[in-house]
Amino acid sequence: MTNTIKITPVSGLCTVRAGGAILGESRAAWELREGDLEPVIYFPAGDIATAFLDDSDTTSHCPQKGDARYYSIQTKSTVIEDAAWYYADPVLAVSAIKGHIAFFTDKVTVEKI
């Protein structure tokens, strides 16, 4: 794996769903590709129903992106722990993702339509 990061706008509509509900839709999402890892879609926070997101105590640090904070998602029937993350103050090279939220695709459904 290399440490190369590339951020590009996503053409078309992106959606995120959890527990059968649509949490957000966006035509202004970014796709972040980091080395050999799977691409990650970052949604503008304004396009997400943040009322379903609860701040988590979980944090992490990435030398290429900065300090991440996590959200858990409250659905009708359960809480999906640490299902999303964001960089409140990302490093300059990835500043495009500031104000955006990404989701773990093994916990929720993220689609490019």
C-alpha positions in Angstrom: 0.0 0.0 0.0 1.2 3.5 -0.8 0.3 6.6 1.2 -1.0 8.5 -1.9 -4.4 10.1 -1.4 -6.6 11.3 -4.3 -9.9 13.1 -3.7 -12.4 13.5 -6.6 -16.0 14.7 -6.9 -18.5 11.9 -7.3 -20.7 12.2 -10.4 -24.4 11.4 -9.8 -26.3 10.7 -6.6 -24.8 9.0 -3.5 -27.0 7.6 -0.7 -26.4 6.2 2.7 -28.9 4.0 4.5 -29.0 2.4 7.9 -31.7 0.2 9.5 -33.8 0.5 6.4 -33.9 4.4 6.6 -32.2 6.8 4.2 -29.8 8.9 6.3 -28.7 11.1 3.4 -28.5 11.7 -0.3 -26.0 13.9 -2.0 -24.9 15.1 -5.4 -21.9 16.9 -3.8 -20.0 14.0 -2.3 -16.3 13.3 -2.6 -14.6 10.0 -3.2 -11.3 9.6 -1.3 -8.8 6.9 -2.6 -5.9 6.1 -0.3 -3.3 3.8 -1.7 -4.7 0.3 -2.2 -7.6 0.7 0.2 -11.3 0.6 -1.0 -12.5 4.1 -2.0 -14.5 6.0 0.7 -17.4 8.4 0.0 -17.5 11.5 2.1 -20.9 13.2 2.3 -21.4 16.9 3.1 -22.7 17.0 6.6 -25.6 19.2 5.4 -26.9 16.3 3.3 -27.1 13.9 6.2 -29.9 13.6 8.7 -27.6 14.3 11.6 -30.4 13.9 14.2 -29.7 10.1 13.9 -26.0 10.5 14.7 -24.7 10.5 18.2 -21.2 11.6 19.1 -19.0 8.7 20.1 -16.0 8.8 22.5 -14.0 7.0 19.8 -11.2 8.9 18.1 -8.3 7.9 15.8 -5.4 9.5 14.1 -4.2 9.2 10.5 -0.9 10.9 9.6 -2.3 11.7 6.1 -5.7 13.1 7.2 -5.5 14.1 10.9 -7.6 13.4 13.9 -11.0 11.6 13.3 -14.1 11.7 15.5 -16.8 9.0 15.3 -20.6 8.9 15.3 -22.9 6.1 16.2 -26.2 5.8 14.4 -29.6 5.5 16.2 -32.1 3.4 14.2 -35.6 2.4 15.2 -34.4 -0.9 16.7 -30.7 -0.5 17.6 -27.6 1.7 17.8 -24.9 1.0 15.3 -21.8 1.9 17.2 -19.0 3.9 15.5 -20.6 3.7 12.1 -19.4 7.0 10.7 -16.4 9.3 11.1 -15.3 12.8 10.2 -12.2 15.0 10.4 -13.1 18.4 12.0 -9.7 19.8 11.1 -8.1 17.7 8.4 -4.6 18.3 7.2 -4.3 20.8 4.3 -3.7 18.1 1.7 -7.2 16.7 2.3 -9.0 19.8 3.3 -11.8 19.0 0.8 -13.2 16.5 3.3 -13.7 19.1 6.1 -17.4 19.3 6.9 -18.0 15.8 5.4 -18.9 12.5 7.0 -17.9 9.0 5.9 -19.5 5.7 6.8 -18.3 2.2 7.3 -19.8 0.1 4.5 -19.8 -3.0 6.7 -22.2 -1.2 9.1 -24.4 0.8 6.7 -25.2 0.8 3.0 -23.5 3.5 0.8 -24.4 3.6 -2.9 -23.4 5.6 -5.9 -26.4 5.7 -8.2 
